[in-house]
């Protein structure tokens, strides 16, 4: 049995892992909060819990294969593109849930979004924790366990803040775009060239990703708003036209004089 009481290196490594979790779990909390904000309040806790648990399970799997995955060319480029799409989708207007089926569909969709985004963003996170653990399975497991409450409580807190400060939603989308760009320029297929010939891309591509998410999100939101307004206008025109169509036609009847009719003078 190992005594960790006086093992300074163990506690230093554990503190490093806690620091990594605090810094890097914020991204995941933002995704969970954005994905859950459109759900009814009673469904948000379920989405946070199941989404977080799914993300933790995925992190355990990634911890076993992340080192090799990060060596695969174009994987991070694809992940960055996927994260851009997720960021744009999360900025779109909330959809009303009109039935129980819609609510459950929304819950499943939120969990799926959380899981996909976490896979993309957690590769580097897992690598950082694994590096700090220095091969210790116990430290790696502790790092994963510590990240659970940080993600769960962080996302729950962000949901409350989003209700009062909608600007947080926009900032969250921009953050996802930034991370997408950052992920893309670190892909093994382009990283060496970027480092040698275009180091400025390490900053400009993430910023461009953030602007792309914000611009696309704003354009799609505006288009959806215009479609809703057109739909409401069409309904109003139809509502005004219906009463006129229901009025009976003004028919004038003419009596035909028959030959046998007597003319009264």
C-alpha positions as YAML, in Angstrom:
chain: A
units: angstrom
residues:
- id: 1
  name: UNK
  ca: [0.00, 0.00, 0.00]
- id: 2
  name: UNK
  ca: [1.36, 3.39, -0.98]
- id: 3
  name: UNK
  ca: [1.45, 6.14, 1.63]
- id: 4
  name: UNK
  ca: [0.63, 9.43, -0.08]
- id: 5
  name: UNK
  ca: [0.83, 11.50, 3.11]
- id: 6
  name: UNK
  ca: [4.47, 12.45, 2.64]
- id: 7
  name: UNK
  ca: [4.69, 11.91, -1.11]
- id: 8
  name: UNK
  ca: [5.23, 15.49, -2.20]
- id: 9
  name: UNK
  ca: [5.35, 14.66, -5.91]
- id: 10
  name: UNK
  ca: [1.92, 13.03, -5.68]
- id: 11
  name: UNK
  ca: [0.30, 16.10, -4.13]
- id: 12
  name: UNK
  ca: [2.06, 18.47, -6.52]
- id: 13
  name: UNK
  ca: [0.81, 16.42, -9.47]
- id: 14
  name: UNK
  ca: [-2.70, 16.32, -7.98]
- id: 15
  name: UNK
  ca: [-2.70, 20.12, -7.56]
- id: 16
  name: UNK
  ca: [-1.56, 20.48, -11.17]
- id: 17
  name: UNK
  ca: [-4.42, 18.25, -12.32]
- id: 18
  name: UNK
  ca: [-6.94, 20.24, -10.27]
- id: 19
  name: UNK
  ca: [-5.63, 23.44, -11.84]
- id: 20
  name: UNK
  ca: [-5.90, 21.91, -15.32]
- id: 21
  name: UNK
  ca: [-9.46, 20.78, -14.61]
- id: 22
  name: UNK
  ca: [-10.47, 24.21, -13.34]
- id: 23
  name: UNK
  ca: [-9.08, 25.95, -16.41]
- id: 24
  name: UNK
  ca: [-10.13, 23.45, -19.07]
- id: 25
  name: UNK
  ca: [-13.51, 22.34, -17.71]
- id: 26
  name: UNK
  ca: [-14.92, 25.81, -18.33]
- id: 27
  name: UNK
  ca: [-15.19, 25.12, -22.07]
- id: 28
  name: UNK
  ca: [-17.24, 22.00, -21.45]
- id: 29
  name: UNK
  ca: [-19.48, 23.83, -19.00]
- id: 30
  name: UNK
  ca: [-20.17, 26.49, -21.65]
- id: 31
  name: UNK
  ca: [-21.20, 23.83, -24.20]
- id: 32
  name: UNK
  ca: [-23.50, 22.08, -21.72]
- id: 33
  name: UNK
  ca: [-25.14, 25.35, -20.66]
- id: 34
  name: UNK
  ca: [-25.68, 26.46, -24.28]
- id: 35
  name: UNK
  ca: [-27.08, 23.08, -25.30]
- id: 36
  name: UNK
  ca: [-29.48, 22.96, -22.33]
- id: 37
  name: UNK
  ca: [-30.77, 26.53, -22.32]
- id: 38
  name: UNK
  ca: [-33.63, 25.78, -24.74]
- id: 39
  name: UNK
  ca: [-34.97, 22.91, -22.63]
- id: 40
  name: UNK
  ca: [-37.76, 23.29, -20.07]
- id: 41
  name: UNK
  ca: [-36.39, 23.83, -16.58]
- id: 42
  name: UNK
  ca: [-37.34, 20.35, -15.37]
- id: 43
  name: UNK
  ca: [-35.36, 18.83, -18.25]
- id: 44
  name: UNK
  ca: [-32.22, 20.93, -17.78]
- id: 45
  name: UNK
  ca: [-30.99, 19.01, -14.72]
- id: 46
  name: UNK
  ca: [-31.40, 15.70, -16.54]
- id: 47
  name: UNK
  ca: [-29.51, 17.00, -19.57]
- id: 48
  name: UNK
  ca: [-26.69, 18.35, -17.38]
- id: 49
  name: UNK
  ca: [-26.39, 15.09, -15.43]
- id: 50
  name: UNK
  ca: [-26.58, 12.66, -18.35]
- id: 51
  name: UNK
  ca: [-24.52, 14.91, -20.61]
- id: 52
  name: UNK
  ca: [-21.79, 15.23, -17.98]
- id: 53
  name: UNK
  ca: [-21.76, 11.50, -17.27]
- id: 54
  name: UNK
  ca: [-21.53, 10.70, -20.98]
- id: 55
  name: UNK
  ca: [-18.70, 13.22, -21.31]
- id: 56
  name: UNK
  ca: [-16.79, 11.65, -18.40]
- id: 57
  name: UNK
  ca: [-17.16, 8.15, -19.86]
- id: 58
  name: UNK
  ca: [-15.91, 9.50, -23.17]
- id: 59
  name: UNK
  ca: [-12.94, 11.10, -21.43]
- id: 60
  name: UNK
  ca: [-11.99, 7.76, -19.87]
- id: 61
  name: UNK
  ca: [-12.02, 6.19, -23.34]
- id: 62
  name: UNK
  ca: [-10.06, 9.10, -24.77]
- id: 63
  name: UNK
  ca: [-7.47, 8.78, -22.00]
- id: 64
  name: UNK
  ca: [-6.58, 5.37, -23.40]
- id: 65
  name: UNK
  ca: [-6.28, 6.41, -27.05]
- id: 66
  name: UNK
  ca: [-5.81, 10.20, -27.05]
- id: 67
  name: UNK
  ca: [-2.04, 10.15, -27.58]
- id: 68
  name: UNK
  ca: [-2.37, 8.13, -30.78]
- id: 69
  name: UNK
  ca: [-5.46, 10.03, -31.95]
- id: 70
  name: UNK
  ca: [-3.68, 13.37, -31.72]
- id: 71
  name: UNK
  ca: [-1.04, 12.06, -34.14]
- id: 72
  name: UNK
  ca: [-3.68, 11.36, -36.83]
- id: 73
  name: UNK
  ca: [-3.52, 14.02, -39.59]
- id: 74
  name: UNK
  ca: [-6.67, 15.99, -40.42]
- id: 75
  name: UNK
  ca: [-8.53, 14.70, -37.35]
- id: 76
  name: UNK
  ca: [-8.27, 18.01, -35.53]
- id: 77
  name: UNK
  ca: [-9.14, 19.91, -38.71]
- id: 78
  name: UNK
  ca: [-12.35, 17.89, -38.94]
- id: 79
  name: UNK
  ca: [-12.94, 18.39, -35.23]
- id: 80
  name: UNK
  ca: [-12.50, 22.16, -35.60]
- id: 81
  name: UNK
  ca: [-15.02, 22.26, -38.45]
- id: 82
  name: UNK
  ca: [-17.47, 20.22, -36.37]
- id: 83
  name: UNK
  ca: [-17.02, 22.55, -33.42]
- id: 84
  name: UNK
  ca: [-17.71, 25.56, -35.65]
- id: 85
  name: UNK
  ca: [-20.99, 23.97, -36.73]
- id: 86
  name: UNK
  ca: [-21.94, 23.23, -33.12]
- id: 87
  name: UNK
  ca: [-21.16, 26.81, -32.07]
- id: 88
  name: UNK
  ca: [-23.36, 28.23, -34.85]
- id: 89
  name: UNK
  ca: [-26.22, 25.85, -34.02]
- id: 90
  name: UNK
  ca: [-26.11, 26.79, -30.35]
- id: 91
  name: UNK
  ca: [-26.54, 30.47, -31.22]
- id: 92
  name: UNK
  ca: [-29.77, 29.89, -33.13]
- id: 93
  name: UNK
  ca: [-33.06, 30.98, -31.50]
- id: 94
  name: UNK
  ca: [-34.61, 28.65, -28.96]
- id: 95
  name: UNK
  ca: [-37.36, 26.40, -30.27]
- id: 96
  name: UNK
  ca: [-40.53, 26.03, -28.29]
- id: 97
  name: UNK
  ca: [-41.26, 22.55, -27.01]
- id: 98
  name: UNK
  ca: [-44.91, 21.90, -27.82]
- id: 99
  name: UNK
  ca: [-45.27, 18.29, -26.70]
- id: 100
  name: UNK
  ca: [-43.75, 15.58, -24.53]
- id: 101
  name: UNK
  ca: [-42.24, 14.01, -27.64]
- id: 102
  name: UNK
  ca: [-40.59, 17.32, -28.52]
- id: 103
  name: UNK
  ca: [-39.26, 17.66, -24.96]
- id: 104
  name: UNK
  ca: [-37.67, 14.21, -25.00]
- id: 105
  name: UNK
  ca: [-36.29, 14.84, -28.49]
- id: 106
  name: UNK
  ca: [-34.79, 18.09, -27.22]
- id: 107
  name: UNK
  ca: [-33.24, 16.30, -24.24]
- id: 108
  name: UNK
  ca: [-31.69, 13.63, -26.46]
- id: 109
  name: UNK
  ca: [-30.43, 16.27, -28.91]
- id: 110
  name: UNK
  ca: [-28.86, 18.29, -26.08]
- id: 111
  name: UNK
  ca: [-27.04, 15.24, -24.72]
- id: 112
  name: UNK
  ca: [-25.82, 14.34, -28.21]
- id: 113
  name: UNK
  ca: [-24.54, 17.89, -28.77]
- id: 114
  name: UNK
  ca: [-22.76, 17.85, -25.40]
- id: 115
  name: UNK
  ca: [-21.10, 14.52, -26.15]
- id: 116
  name: UNK
  ca: [-19.94, 15.46, -29.68]
- id: 117
  name: UNK
  ca: [-18.51, 18.80, -28.55]
- id: 118
  name: UNK
  ca: [-16.81, 17.22, -25.55]
- id: 119
  name: UNK
  ca: [-15.09, 14.63, -27.74]
- id: 120
  name: UNK
  ca: [-13.63, 17.41, -29.88]
- id: 121
  name: UNK
  ca: [-12.56, 19.62, -26.97]
- id: 122
  name: UNK
  ca: [-11.39, 16.96, -24.52]
- id: 123
  name: UNK
  ca: [-8.52, 15.48, -26.53]
- id: 124
  name: UNK
  ca: [-6.05, 18.13, -25.41]
- id: 125
  name: UNK
  ca: [-7.64, 18.26, -21.94]
- id: 126
  name: UNK
  ca: [-7.11, 14.54, -21.42]
- id: 127
  name: UNK
  ca: [-3.55, 14.77, -22.73]
- id: 128
  name: UNK
  ca: [-2.79, 17.59, -20.25]
- id: 129
  name: UNK
  ca: [-4.18, 15.60, -17.32]
- id: 130
  name: UNK
  ca: [-2.39, 12.44, -18.47]
- id: 131
  name: UNK
  ca: [0.88, 14.36, -18.71]
- id: 132
  name: UNK
  ca: [0.46, 15.74, -15.20]
- id: 133
  name: UNK
  ca: [-0.40, 12.24, -13.91]
- id: 134
  name: UNK
  ca: [3.00, 10.97, -15.18]
- id: 135
  name: UNK
  ca: [1.68, 7.48, -15.82]
- id: 136
  name: UNK
  ca: [-0.20, 7.18, -12.53]
- id: 137
  name: UNK
  ca: [-3.58, 5.53, -13.12]
- id: 138
  name: UNK
  ca: [-4.75, 6.76, -9.72]
- id: 139
  name: UNK
  ca: [-3.94, 10.39, -10.52]
- id: 140
  name: UNK
  ca: [-5.56, 10.07, -13.95]
- id: 141
  name: UNK
  ca: [-8.73, 8.65, -12.34]
- id: 142
  name: UNK
  ca: [-8.74, 11.39, -9.70]
- id: 143
  name: UNK
  ca: [-8.39, 14.00, -12.42]
- id: 144
  name: UNK
  ca: [-11.43, 12.61, -14.23]
- id: 145
  name: UNK
  ca: [-13.45, 12.42, -11.00]
- id: 146
  name: UNK
  ca: [-12.56, 15.98, -10.00]
- id: 147
  name: UNK
  ca: [-13.73, 17.26, -13.38]
- id: 148
  name: UNK
  ca: [-17.26, 15.91, -12.82]
- id: 149
  name: UNK
  ca: [-18.44, 18.43, -10.18]
- id: 150
  name: UNK
  ca: [-16.61, 21.26, -11.94]
- id: 151
  name: UNK
  ca: [-18.49, 20.58, -15.19]
- id: 152
  name: UNK
  ca: [-21.87, 19.91, -13.54]
- id: 153
  name: UNK
  ca: [-21.89, 22.90, -11.18]
- id: 154
  name: UNK
  ca: [-20.19, 25.16, -13.71]
- id: 155
  name: UNK
  ca: [-22.84, 24.48, -16.35]
- id: 156
  name: UNK
  ca: [-25.68, 24.86, -13.83]
- id: 157
  name: UNK
  ca: [-24.26, 28.23, -12.76]
- id: 158
  name: UNK
  ca: [-23.87, 29.37, -16.37]
- id: 159
  name: UNK
  ca: [-27.50, 28.47, -17.10]
- id: 160
  name: UNK
  ca: [-28.63, 30.83, -14.33]
- id: 161
  name: UNK
  ca: [-26.31, 33.57, -15.56]
- id: 162
  name: UNK
  ca: [-27.58, 33.16, -19.15]
- id: 163
  name: UNK
  ca: [-31.14, 33.82, -18.02]
- id: 164
  name: UNK
  ca: [-30.09, 37.21, -16.64]
- id: 165
  name: UNK
  ca: [-27.34, 38.07, -19.12]
- id: 166
  name: UNK
  ca: [-28.18, 36.80, -22.64]
- id: 167
  name: UNK
  ca: [-24.87, 38.26, -23.83]
- id: 168
  name: UNK
  ca: [-23.19, 35.23, -22.20]
- id: 169
  name: UNK
  ca: [-24.76, 33.07, -24.93]
- id: 170
  name: UNK
  ca: [-23.05, 35.14, -27.62]
- id: 171
  name: UNK
  ca: [-19.74, 35.03, -25.75]
- id: 172
  name: UNK
  ca: [-20.09, 31.26, -25.37]
- id: 173
  name: UNK
  ca: [-20.61, 30.85, -29.11]
- id: 174
  name: UNK
  ca: [-17.56, 33.02, -29.79]
- id: 175
  name: UNK
  ca: [-15.53, 30.89, -27.38]
- id: 176
  name: UNK
  ca: [-16.47, 27.73, -29.27]
- id: 177
  name: UNK
  ca: [-15.46, 29.36, -32.55]
- id: 178
  name: UNK
  ca: [-12.13, 30.40, -31.03]
- id: 179
  name: UNK
  ca: [-11.48, 26.87, -29.75]
- id: 180
  name: UNK
  ca: [-12.42, 25.48, -33.18]
- id: 181
  name: UNK
  ca: [-9.81, 27.65, -34.88]
- id: 182
  name: UNK
  ca: [-7.23, 26.82, -32.23]
- id: 183
  name: UNK
  ca: [-7.91, 23.11, -32.68]
- id: 184
  name: UNK
  ca: [-7.55, 23.34, -36.47]
- id: 185
  name: UNK
  ca: [-4.14, 25.08, -36.53]
- id: 186
  name: UNK
  ca: [-2.72, 22.43, -34.17]
- id: 187
  name: UNK
  ca: [-3.55, 19.57, -36.54]
- id: 188
  name: UNK
  ca: [-0.41, 17.54, -37.34]
- id: 189
  name: UNK
  ca: [-1.07, 18.02, -41.05]
- id: 190
  name: UNK
  ca: [-0.56, 21.81, -40.85]
- id: 191
  name: UNK
  ca: [1.09, 22.57, -37.51]
- id: 192
  name: UNK
  ca: [4.72, 22.34, -38.64]
- id: 193
  name: UNK
  ca: [4.08, 24.54, -41.68]
- id: 194
  name: UNK
  ca: [2.18, 27.08, -39.57]
- id: 195
  name: UNK
  ca: [4.97, 27.15, -36.96]
- id: 196
  name: UNK
  ca: [7.63, 27.68, -39.62]
- id: 197
  name: UNK
  ca: [5.96, 29.98, -42.13]
- id: 198
  name: UNK
  ca: [2.80, 31.52, -40.68]
- id: 199
  name: UNK
  ca: [2.95, 31.65, -36.91]
- id: 200
  name: UNK
  ca: [0.45, 34.52, -36.95]
- id: 201
  name: UNK
  ca: [-2.25, 31.97, -37.88]
- id: 202
  name: UNK
  ca: [-2.13, 30.68, -34.31]
- id: 203
  name: UNK
  ca: [-3.95, 33.87, -33.36]
- id: 204
  name: UNK
  ca: [-5.79, 34.94, -36.50]
- id: 205
  name: UNK
  ca: [-7.46, 31.58, -37.21]
- id: 206
  name: UNK
  ca: [-9.02, 31.28, -33.72]
- id: 207
  name: UNK
  ca: [-10.20, 34.89, -33.89]
- id: 208
  name: UNK
  ca: [-11.57, 34.22, -37.38]
- id: 209
  name: UNK
  ca: [-13.38, 31.16, -36.03]
- id: 210
  name: UNK
  ca: [-15.01, 33.26, -33.31]
- id: 211
  name: UNK
  ca: [-16.09, 35.91, -35.83]
- id: 212
  name: UNK
  ca: [-17.38, 33.25, -38.21]
- id: 213
  name: UNK
  ca: [-19.59, 31.70, -35.53]
- id: 214
  name: UNK
  ca: [-20.92, 35.09, -34.47]
- id: 215
  name: UNK
  ca: [-21.55, 36.25, -38.03]
- id: 216
  name: UNK
  ca: [-23.20, 33.03, -39.18]
- id: 217
  name: UNK
  ca: [-25.24, 32.79, -36.00]
- id: 218
  name: UNK
  ca: [-26.46, 36.37, -36.37]
- id: 219
  name: UNK
  ca: [-27.33, 35.91, -40.06]
- id: 220
  name: UNK
  ca: [-29.22, 32.67, -39.48]
- id: 221
  name: UNK
  ca: [-31.05, 34.18, -36.51]
- id: 222
  name: UNK
  ca: [-32.05, 37.21, -38.58]
- id: 223
  name: UNK
  ca: [-33.22, 34.98, -41.44]
- id: 224
  name: UNK
  ca: [-35.30, 32.86, -39.05]
- id: 225
  name: UNK
  ca: [-36.81, 36.03, -37.56]
- id: 226
  name: UNK
  ca: [-37.75, 37.35, -41.03]
- id: 227
  name: UNK
  ca: [-39.35, 34.01, -41.90]
- id: 228
  name: UNK
  ca: [-41.39, 34.11, -38.68]
- id: 229
  name: UNK
  ca: [-42.49, 37.67, -39.38]
- id: 230
  name: UNK
  ca: [-43.51, 36.73, -42.94]
- id: 231
  name: UNK
  ca: [-45.41, 33.74, -41.61]
- id: 232
  name: UNK
  ca: [-47.25, 35.90, -39.08]
- id: 233
  name: UNK
  ca: [-48.07, 38.46, -41.78]
- id: 234
  name: UNK
  ca: [-49.44, 35.73, -44.04]
- id: 235
  name: UNK
  ca: [-51.59, 34.41, -41.21]
- id: 236
  name: UNK
  ca: [-52.94, 37.92, -40.50]
- id: 237
  name: UNK
  ca: [-53.84, 38.45, -44.18]
- id: 238
  name: UNK
  ca: [-55.53, 35.06, -44.28]
- id: 239
  name: UNK
  ca: [-57.46, 35.82, -41.09]
- id: 240
  name: UNK
  ca: [-58.78, 39.08, -42.59]
- id: 241
  name: UNK
  ca: [-59.72, 37.41, -45.86]
- id: 242
  name: UNK
  ca: [-61.66, 34.50, -44.35]
- id: 243
  name: UNK
  ca: [-64.68, 36.52, -43.05]
- id: 244
  name: UNK
  ca: [-65.16, 38.07, -46.49]
- id: 245
  name: UNK
  ca: [-65.12, 34.66, -48.11]
- id: 246
  name: UNK
  ca: [-67.70, 33.41, -45.62]
- id: 247
  name: UNK
  ca: [-70.24, 36.24, -46.34]
- id: 248
  name: UNK
  ca: [-73.15, 35.06, -48.54]
- id: 249
  name: UNK
  ca: [-73.07, 36.52, -52.04]
- id: 250
  name: UNK
  ca: [-75.39, 39.44, -52.79]
- id: 251
  name: UNK
  ca: [-77.76, 37.72, -55.23]
- id: 252
  name: UNK
  ca: [-80.58, 39.70, -56.83]
- id: 253
  name: UNK
  ca: [-83.55, 37.55, -57.82]
- id: 254
  name: UNK
  ca: [-85.73, 38.48, -60.84]
- id: 255
  name: UNK
  ca: [-89.25, 37.18, -61.23]
- id: 256
  name: UNK
  ca: [-90.09, 36.00, -64.67]
- id: 257
  name: UNK
  ca: [-93.57, 37.08, -65.79]
- id: 258
  name: UNK
  ca: [-95.60, 34.17, -66.98]
- id: 259
  name: UNK
  ca: [-98.29, 34.46, -69.74]
- id: 260
  name: UNK
  ca: [-101.13, 33.50, -67.37]
- id: 261
  name: UNK
  ca: [-100.27, 36.20, -64.86]
- id: 262
  name: UNK
  ca: [-102.93, 38.89, -64.49]
- id: 263
  name: UNK
  ca: [-101.86, 42.48, -64.55]
- id: 264
  name: UNK
  ca: [-103.45, 44.44, -61.75]
- id: 265
  name: UNK
  ca: [-104.01, 48.11, -62.41]
...
